[in-house]
Amino acid sequence: MNLRTIKFSKVYPLYVQKAERKQRTQEEVDDVICWLTGYHDGGLRDQIERETDFETFFEEAPCLHPNRAQIKGVICGYRVEDIEDPFEQKVRYLDKLIDELAKGKALEKIKRA
């Protein structure tokens, strides 16, 4: 499976479901995604409606958050801080943030505030 060609619009509902199973909201998922990528709500919705793939989603991201390097830990069996491929690292940063949200971590901590 090539991460670059997976449609963001197909994974987004899975992020929301994961969060909602743990009593978190779609708004919180959107907040975390927008924090990482710099999208505003309208831009995020546009990416979903256009069914862009992950590569396009990150290429068109307005401004990746400068504190993203503070995201550390294991996701999918890999330490996110050790992933060498910049694209894959961005995807795993997002996965890690959604995982932290689903585990009940406070938004301020997720956003490295």
N, C-alpha and C positions, 0 to 999 in steps of 0.2 A: 504494500500500500504506500503510495506516494503522498506524503502530507501536503505537498504543494498544490496538488490538484483536487483535494477534498474541498467540497463546497462548504463555506462557512455557514451558510443557511441550513445545512443539514446537521451540523454539530451544535449550533446555537441552541436549538430546543433541548438538546441533551444536557447542556450546561444549566439551562433553566430548570429542567426536571431534577437534576442532581441537587441543586440548591433548594428547590421547593420541598423535596423529600425531607430536608433538614430544617424546615420552617423558615427558610430565607425566601426572598422575593425576586421576581424578574427585574424589578427596579434596581435591586442591589447587584444582580448579575450585570445589568447594563452599566451601572456606576463603576464597577470594577473594570469592565472591558474598556469603557471610555477613559478611565484613569490611565490604563496601560497604553492605549493607542492614540489618545488625543481626539478621538471622534466625539462629536456631540450627538445627542439622541437622533437627530435627523440623518446625520451621516452614517450612523450605525444601522438605522432602518434601511437606508439606501443600499448599503452593502448586502443586507439580508435580501431585500427585494430583487436586486440585480443578480443574486445567486453567485457572487464572486467566489473564487477559490481562495484558500488560505494565503497563497502567494500574493494575489492581488489585494486581498484584505490588508496585509501588512505593508505592501508597497504603497498603497494609497493612504495609509494611516497618517493623519496630519502631523503627529509629533509623539514619538514613543517617549514615555515618561523617563526623565533622567534618573530617577531612583529605582528603575527596574533592576539594576545590577544588585540591589539589596535583596532581591527575591532569591532565597536559598532553600535548599532542601531536596528531597527525592520525589520524583514524579515519574511514573511509568518505568521504574527501576533505574532511573538516571538522576544524578545530581545536576540540577539545572545550571548551577554556576560552572560546571565542568563541561557542558556541551559546547563543542567547538564550532559546529555549523550555526552561524548567526540566525538563519531562518528557523531552524529547528528549535533553537533556544527561545526565540520569540513565542513560538507555539507552546512550548513547555512552560514558559513564564505564565501564559494565559491559563493553561491547565492547572498550574500550581495555585494561582489566585482563586480559581473557581473551587478547587479542593479546599483551600483555607476557608473560603466563604461557607462551604457546605459543612465544615467541621466546627462552625460557630465562632470563628475568629472575628473580632471587632473590625468594622470597616476601616477605622483609623489605622489599625495595625496592618491590615491587608495592604492599604495604600502607603505604607511606610511613612506615615506622617509623624 
